[in-house]
Amino acid sequence: YYHKAQNIRRVLRAKYEAVLASYDLIAFPAVTFRATPLPAPDCPPGEYFAAALNMIANTVQFDVSGHPVASIPCGMEDGLPIGLGLCGRFFDEPTIIRAGATFEKIGDWTKM
């Protein structure tokens, strides 16, 4: 399975690199659902693990591909922040940071 996983990783990296050859960044919702309370500290391990897996559904592919990613606050809903994910090219973290800083200068993200 290790070799199969490495092959999948190479394919995934190549697909993201193909997109990033034409674009500076890939923007995506950091999570796919509204922010929810964390499970209680004494909850069963399975419940805590399930909540953690839900939170990484839109970012785990970058853990596999190794692409740099940042989550930028971009709004509020019911008093909880919404995150904008930005993925960039390998070793091009400055572009991600500049884009995030520019977005934050546009306006007050808590009112967006």
BELPE-V518720 format. One record per residue. NEAR is the number of other C-alpha atoms within 12 Angstrom. Layout:
<<NEAR> <NEAR>>
//
This chain:
<<7> <8> <9> <10> <13> <14> <15> <17> <22> <18> <17> <22> <25> <20> <19> <28> <25> <17> <18> <22> <15> <13> <16> <23> <32> <30> <26> <23> <27> <31> <27> <19> <18> <19> <20> <18> <12> <16> <16> <11> <11> <10> <13> <12> <13> <12> <16> <18> <16> <16> <22> <20> <16> <21> <23> <22> <19> <26> <31> <23> <22> <29> <18> <23> <27> <22> <30> <31> <37> <31> <31> <31> <28> <30> <25> <19> <18> <12> <13> <18> <24> <27> <31> <30> <31> <37> <41> <37> <30> <23> <13> <20> <20> <21> <23> <29> <22> <19> <27> <29> <20> <17> <22> <21> <14> <14> <15> <14> <23> <19> <17> <17>>
//
